[in-house]
Amino acid sequence: MDNNQMSASQIAKQVGCCAKTVYNNLRKIHSTQFVQRKPGSGRKKVPIDQKMEAKVVKTVANNCSMSERDIAKKCETSRSMVVKVQNRNNFKSYSKKKVPNRSILQLNVAIRLARKLYANFTQSNACIVVDDDTYIKTDFSQIAGKQYHAARPGELLDKSETSIRIEKFGSKKLIWQAICQCGKASNFLLPMVSSIAIHTSQNV
């Protein structure tokens, strides 16, 4: 360590290792004045079972969706052995992407209808309108979140002060709004009687 004023985290960042490694080496230097390992220390390397390695690699290559535990059961070995073999042979795990459950017929119909819809809009003067809606609770006390109360030690308060009753289906209002391809957006109101937002049709 060239600079005694540097912290362990700064040394780890400069050297390119974790801070725990720096802490362990510093502790070893202060206690033994050296960091070299003793002869024969460390985990002993065992010879690699080539037959088991080939068996695991073949199983992983032919069953890429099989879990590590299932591969270990099929190859009659441990899960840690499977993980080591995968790392040695550059196998990496990736999460599967979610895709619509469509058949070939459904996919072709969707493509055909999308092309037809696009052709109808490009050949006409109509605008594409995108709308969305959401529900808001009318009682703010029903909104999820922590609420607190103050009391002296040993003081007994009424349950109305120490607890809050949450309705499963509380009163809500629907907010709806739309925007067209031209950039015009709808106005909305929150009437006291109606629970549905009113859309001014003259804008869209």
trRosetta pair geometry for C-beta under 8 A, 3 or more apart (Angstrom, degrees):
i j d omega theta_ij theta_ji phi_ij phi_ji
1 4 6.6 97 120 -88 116 52
1 6 6.9 -148 -169 54 110 117
1 11 6.4 -39 -119 -114 108 136
3 6 4.5 82 94 -19 108 108
6 10 4.6 -125 -170 89 95 127
6 11 5.3 113 127 -57 124 86
6 14 7.7 -33 -168 3 151 141
7 10 4.7 96 55 7 77 103
7 11 7.1 -140 96 -4 41 86
8 11 5.6 -53 -148 37 34 112
8 12 6.3 36 154 -21 66 105
8 19 5.3 89 128 -158 103 90
8 22 4.3 158 -163 110 92 128
8 23 5.4 43 -160 -66 157 74
8 26 6.6 -92 -99 -10 113 147
9 12 5.6 -52 -146 36 32 112
9 13 6.4 33 154 -19 64 105
9 19 4.9 -16 -95 -101 66 127
9 22 7.8 -165 -66 53 26 150
10 13 5.7 -54 -148 36 31 111
10 14 6.3 27 155 -16 65 108
11 14 5.8 -60 -147 40 31 108
11 15 5.9 17 160 -9 69 112
11 22 5.0 133 89 -132 118 144
12 15 6.1 -60 -136 45 27 101
12 16 7.8 -135 172 35 53 8
12 17 5.4 -98 -147 78 80 68
12 18 5.9 -23 -159 150 134 15
12 19 4.4 -103 -16 -81 161 55
12 21 6.9 125 -114 57 106 94
12 22 4.7 -109 -63 -20 93 133
13 16 7.7 31 -178 -72 24 37
15 22 7.4 149 33 -80 139 109
17 21 4.6 -62 145 60 128 144
17 22 6.8 146 87 -43 111 86
18 21 5.2 103 64 0 77 99
18 22 7.6 -144 103 0 47 86
19 22 5.5 -54 -155 37 43 113
19 23 6.3 45 149 -21 72 104
20 23 5.6 -52 -147 36 34 113
20 24 6.3 35 155 -20 66 105
21 24 5.8 -54 -148 36 30 111
21 25 6.4 27 156 -16 64 107
22 25 5.9 -59 -148 39 30 108
22 26 6.2 29 156 -18 66 108
23 26 5.9 -57 -146 38 28 110
23 27 6.3 27 157 -17 64 108
24 27 5.8 -56 -148 38 29 110
24 28 6.3 28 153 -19 64 107
25 28 5.6 -54 -146 37 32 111
25 29 6.3 35 153 -22 66 103
25 35 5.3 15 -148 -123 92 133
26 29 5.7 -51 -146 33 32 112
26 30 6.4 29 156 -16 64 106
27 30 5.9 -55 -147 37 31 109
27 31 6.3 15 159 -8 65 113
28 31 6.1 -66 -143 45 29 101
28 32 5.7 -29 179 33 70 110
28 34 7.6 -61 143 90 99 39
28 35 5.4 98 102 -110 129 71
29 32 7.3 -76 -118 59 16 69
29 33 6.4 43 -167 -122 55 23
29 34 7.2 101 -115 -33 61 7
29 35 6.1 -21 -69 -59 84 96
37 41 4.8 -139 177 66 105 123
37 42 6.2 21 -176 -38 154 109
38 41 4.4 87 63 -26 85 125
48 53 5.9 28 164 -47 110 138
49 52 3.9 34 108 24 121 115
49 53 6.2 160 89 -20 63 85
50 53 5.5 -53 -143 36 31 115
50 54 6.3 30 158 -17 65 105
51 54 6.0 -55 -149 37 29 108
51 55 6.3 30 152 -21 63 109
52 55 5.5 -55 -145 36 33 114
52 56 6.3 30 157 -17 67 105
52 75 6.8 101 -156 167 80 118
52 77 6.0 105 -162 -76 124 143
52 81 7.1 -43 150 168 131 135
52 85 7.9 -123 128 -79 85 139
53 56 6.1 -57 -149 37 28 107
53 57 6.3 26 155 -17 64 110
53 85 5.5 -180 -134 -123 70 113
53 88 7.6 -50 -144 81 119 141
53 89 8.0 148 -177 -45 97 124
54 57 5.7 -55 -143 39 31 112
54 58 6.2 31 158 -19 65 107
55 58 6.0 -56 -148 37 27 109
55 59 6.4 25 154 -18 63 109
55 75 5.2 137 126 -136 114 110
56 59 5.7 -57 -146 37 31 110
56 60 6.2 29 157 -18 67 106
56 71 6.6 77 -145 161 82 116
56 75 5.2 25 -84 -112 74 170
56 77 6.9 -53 -74 41 118 147
56 81 7.2 -145 -77 131 155 95
56 82 5.7 -165 -150 -117 130 70
56 85 4.4 52 101 109 144 168
56 86 7.8 -101 146 -49 118 71
57 60 5.9 -55 -145 37 29 108
57 61 6.2 26 157 -18 64 110
57 85 6.4 -128 -58 166 77 117
57 89 5.4 159 -110 -92 112 174
58 61 5.8 -57 -144 38 29 110
58 62 6.2 13 161 -6 65 113
59 62 6.2 -65 -143 45 26 100
59 63 5.9 -26 173 31 66 111
59 66 7.3 -68 157 64 94 149
59 71 5.3 139 122 -145 128 95
59 74 5.9 156 -144 99 145 130
59 75 5.7 -120 -6 -59 158 112
60 63 6.8 -79 -127 63 20 73
60 64 6.9 58 170 -100 61 54
60 66 7.6 -129 -115 59 49 108
60 71 6.2 27 -75 -128 77 148
60 82 7.7 145 -67 -163 117 97
60 85 7.7 -180 -17 112 141 113
60 86 6.4 163 -115 -95 163 95
60 89 7.9 139 66 83 146 138
60 91 5.7 -31 155 -114 148 160
61 64 7.2 0 -154 -67 22 86
63 66 3.9 25 139 -10 117 125
63 70 8.0 -104 135 109 142 118
63 71 7.1 177 83 -90 122 94
66 70 4.8 -117 -177 87 99 124
66 71 5.4 119 118 -58 119 88
66 74 7.6 -16 174 0 153 142
67 70 4.7 92 57 9 82 102
67 71 7.0 -145 95 -6 43 86
68 71 5.6 -53 -147 36 33 113
68 72 6.3 36 153 -22 65 104
68 79 5.2 79 133 -151 107 93
68 82 4.9 159 -162 103 89 138
68 83 6.3 27 -150 -63 145 81
68 86 7.7 -76 -109 -18 109 146
69 72 5.6 -53 -150 34 32 113
69 73 6.5 32 152 -18 65 103
69 79 5.5 -20 -92 -93 62 120
70 73 5.7 -51 -148 36 35 111
70 74 6.3 33 154 -18 66 106
71 74 5.7 -56 -146 39 31 110
71 75 6.1 10 161 -1 67 113
71 82 5.1 117 97 -131 119 144
72 75 6.2 -66 -138 50 26 96
72 76 8.0 161 166 -21 54 2
72 77 5.4 -106 -149 79 74 68
72 78 5.8 -25 -151 159 130 14
72 79 4.6 -75 -43 -75 156 56
72 81 6.9 119 -118 57 101 97
72 82 5.0 -102 -69 -26 88 131
73 76 7.4 23 -175 -75 29 42
75 82 7.2 140 44 -84 138 102
77 81 4.5 -84 153 73 121 146
77 82 6.6 143 93 -48 114 82
78 81 4.6 104 61 0 80 102
78 82 7.3 -142 101 -4 48 83
79 82 5.5 -51 -154 33 39 114
79 83 6.5 40 149 -20 68 102
80 83 5.6 -50 -148 35 36 113
80 84 6.4 37 153 -19 66 104
81 84 5.8 -54 -149 36 32 111
81 85 6.4 31 154 -18 65 106
82 85 5.8 -56 -148 37 31 110
82 86 6.3 31 154 -19 65 107
83 86 5.8 -55 -148 37 30 111
83 87 6.4 28 155 -17 64 107
84 87 5.8 -57 -148 37 31 109
84 88 6.3 28 156 -17 66 108
85 88 5.8 -56 -145 38 31 109
85 89 6.2 3 163 4 66 115
85 91 7.9 20 115 22 70 129
86 89 6.3 -73 -141 52 25 93
86 91 3.8 -82 -157 65 85 119
86 92 7.9 148 163 -63 107 27
87 90 7.9 39 -173 -70 28 27
87 91 7.4 -73 -54 50 26 78
102 106 4.2 -133 -161 92 93 122
102 107 4.9 116 129 -59 129 83
102 110 7.1 -43 -146 -6 153 140
103 106 4.7 95 50 10 75 102
103 107 6.9 -137 94 -5 39 88
104 107 5.7 -55 -148 37 31 113
104 108 6.4 29 155 -18 65 106
105 108 5.9 -56 -148 36 29 108
105 109 6.4 28 154 -17 64 107
106 109 5.7 -54 -146 37 32 111
106 110 6.3 34 155 -20 65 106
107 110 5.7 -54 -148 35 30 112
107 111 6.5 29 155 -18 64 105
108 111 5.8 -53 -148 36 32 111
108 112 6.3 31 154 -19 65 107
109 112 5.7 -56 -146 38 31 110
109 113 6.2 25 158 -14 67 108
110 113 6.0 -57 -142 41 28 106
110 114 6.2 30 157 -21 63 109
111 114 5.8 -56 -147 36 28 112
111 115 6.5 27 156 -18 63 106
112 115 5.9 -56 -151 36 30 109
112 116 6.4 28 152 -18 64 108
113 116 5.5 -53 -145 38 34 113
113 117 6.2 36 155 -20 67 105
114 117 5.7 -52 -145 37 30 111
114 118 6.3 30 155 -18 64 107
115 118 5.7 -55 -146 38 31 111
115 119 6.3 31 155 -19 65 107
116 119 5.8 -54 -147 36 30 111
116 120 6.4 31 155 -20 64 105
117 120 5.8 -53 -148 34 31 112
117 121 6.6 23 157 -12 64 108
118 121 6.1 -61 -149 40 30 106
118 122 6.2 23 159 -14 67 111
119 122 6.0 -59 -140 41 29 106
119 123 6.1 16 164 -9 65 115
120 123 6.3 -68 -144 43 23 102
120 124 6.3 -2 165 0 62 119
121 124 6.3 -72 -137 47 27 96
121 126 6.1 -94 -130 74 71 102
121 128 6.3 25 -146 -63 146 99
127 180 4.3 41 134 180 136 116
127 181 4.2 -155 -161 33 89 102
127 182 5.5 -57 -118 -17 145 95
128 180 6.9 143 79 -161 42 65
128 181 4.5 78 44 -52 79 116
129 178 5.3 16 179 175 105 125
129 179 7.3 165 -153 85 64 31
129 180 4.8 -33 -97 -100 75 76
129 181 7.5 -85 -65 -18 43 76
129 204 6.2 95 -122 -180 125 124
130 178 6.6 164 86 -155 40 74
130 179 5.7 -17 62 63 90 81
130 180 7.7 162 18 -98 67 26
131 176 6.6 17 179 -176 113 93
131 177 6.9 -174 -146 99 77 34
131 178 3.6 -33 -93 -96 94 95
131 179 7.7 159 -84 17 51 55
131 186 7.9 19 -113 9 100 137
132 176 7.5 -175 95 -143 36 60
132 177 6.8 -13 60 63 73 73
132 178 7.8 147 14 -91 55 54
133 174 5.9 1 -177 -175 121 96
133 175 6.4 162 -155 85 67 50
133 176 4.2 -20 -100 -97 102 80
133 177 7.7 146 -90 16 57 55
133 197 8.0 -173 -130 30 98 121
134 174 7.7 158 83 -152 31 55
134 175 5.3 -15 62 60 79 101
135 172 4.5 18 -179 167 110 138
135 173 7.0 154 -153 74 64 36
135 174 5.8 -33 -97 -97 73 60
135 175 7.4 171 -93 16 22 79
136 172 6.4 152 75 -158 33 84
136 173 5.6 -20 60 58 86 88
136 175 6.2 39 -5 -15 110 119
137 140 7.1 140 99 -88 106 33
137 142 5.1 -136 177 81 147 113
137 143 5.8 -174 54 -71 140 78
137 170 5.5 25 -139 103 108 130
137 171 7.3 99 -158 82 65 56
137 172 5.6 -53 -98 -101 46 79
138 170 7.5 -156 40 148 80 100
138 171 4.7 -35 33 104 125 103
138 172 6.4 -164 -16 -106 86 23
138 173 5.9 95 -68 -21 96 100
139 142 4.5 68 89 -1 103 112
139 170 6.0 -107 38 -175 114 131
139 171 6.6 87 -12 52 100 96
140 143 5.6 -26 -165 -3 53 118
141 164 6.8 -148 170 -156 101 125
142 166 6.2 119 -143 -138 76 71
142 167 6.1 -36 -124 35 131 92
142 170 4.6 94 180 -98 166 170
144 166 8.0 42 -90 -127 71 140
147 164 5.8 67 51 -31 143 145
149 157 6.9 -152 143 90 142 169
149 161 5.3 118 -144 161 151 83
149 162 5.8 -112 46 -98 154 50
151 155 4.5 -153 -180 72 100 120
151 157 5.6 -109 -97 -32 133 126
151 161 8.0 112 -66 130 115 127
151 162 7.9 -1 -34 -87 144 102
152 155 4.3 88 59 -26 81 128
157 161 4.3 -85 157 75 126 132
157 162 5.2 137 82 -41 114 106
158 161 5.1 91 64 5 77 101
158 162 7.3 -178 92 4 39 92
159 162 5.8 -70 -136 51 38 96
159 163 5.3 -19 -179 28 79 116
160 163 7.3 -62 -105 57 15 76
166 170 7.8 -75 -176 -46 63 123
167 170 4.1 118 78 -73 119 83
171 195 7.9 -124 -175 -112 90 131
172 195 7.2 79 97 -169 56 124
173 190 6.3 43 165 -143 156 102
173 195 5.0 -141 -119 -159 65 75
173 196 7.9 -162 -165 -69 73 21
173 197 7.5 91 159 -52 100 83
174 195 6.0 75 11 139 87 83
174 196 5.2 -8 63 -115 118 59
174 197 6.1 -121 104 -3 72 86
175 188 6.4 87 -158 148 78 156
175 190 7.7 -28 -95 -86 91 99
175 197 5.0 68 -132 -39 43 142
176 186 8.0 -17 121 90 77 144
176 188 6.6 167 70 -112 55 134
176 196 7.2 -2 6 -171 122 80
176 197 4.8 -174 33 58 76 117
176 199 6.4 -59 100 -59 107 114
177 185 6.7 15 174 -178 109 100
177 186 5.2 -170 -152 67 67 103
177 188 5.3 -87 -81 -33 94 132
177 197 7.3 -43 -54 115 72 151
177 199 7.4 163 -112 -107 44 100
178 185 7.1 173 92 -151 45 59
178 186 4.7 55 47 -7 78 126
178 199 6.9 35 14 -140 107 137
178 204 5.5 123 93 177 114 177
179 183 7.2 -20 -175 -153 103 26
179 184 7.1 171 -151 88 62 41
179 185 4.5 -22 -100 -101 87 82
179 186 7.3 -120 -67 2 48 77
179 204 7.6 -130 -122 -98 20 132
180 183 7.2 -40 76 23 73 21
180 184 5.1 5 38 56 110 88
180 185 7.8 -157 12 -77 70 38
180 204 5.3 163 -34 -137 116 96
184 203 5.4 -171 170 166 114 83
184 204 5.6 175 111 -86 111 71
185 203 6.8 -21 87 143 35 134
185 204 7.3 -18 -168 -60 14 115
186 199 4.7 -19 -177 -151 141 94
186 200 6.1 164 -162 48 78 71
186 203 5.6 155 -111 77 47 123
186 204 5.0 -51 -71 -3 89 130
187 199 7.4 138 68 -150 54 45
187 200 4.4 19 49 13 104 124
187 203 6.2 115 -7 -3 88 151
188 197 4.2 2 -164 176 114 126
188 198 6.6 146 -149 63 56 50
188 199 6.4 -18 -94 -90 78 59
189 197 6.4 153 59 -156 46 71
189 198 4.8 -8 43 44 104 105
190 197 6.6 -33 -85 -105 58 83
191 194 4.4 42 71 41 129 92
191 198 6.5 65 -26 -20 114 117
194 198 7.3 78 83 -53 145 97
199 204 7.5 -48 171 43 113 121
200 203 5.3 61 97 2 102 106
201 204 6.8 -85 -149 63 43 71
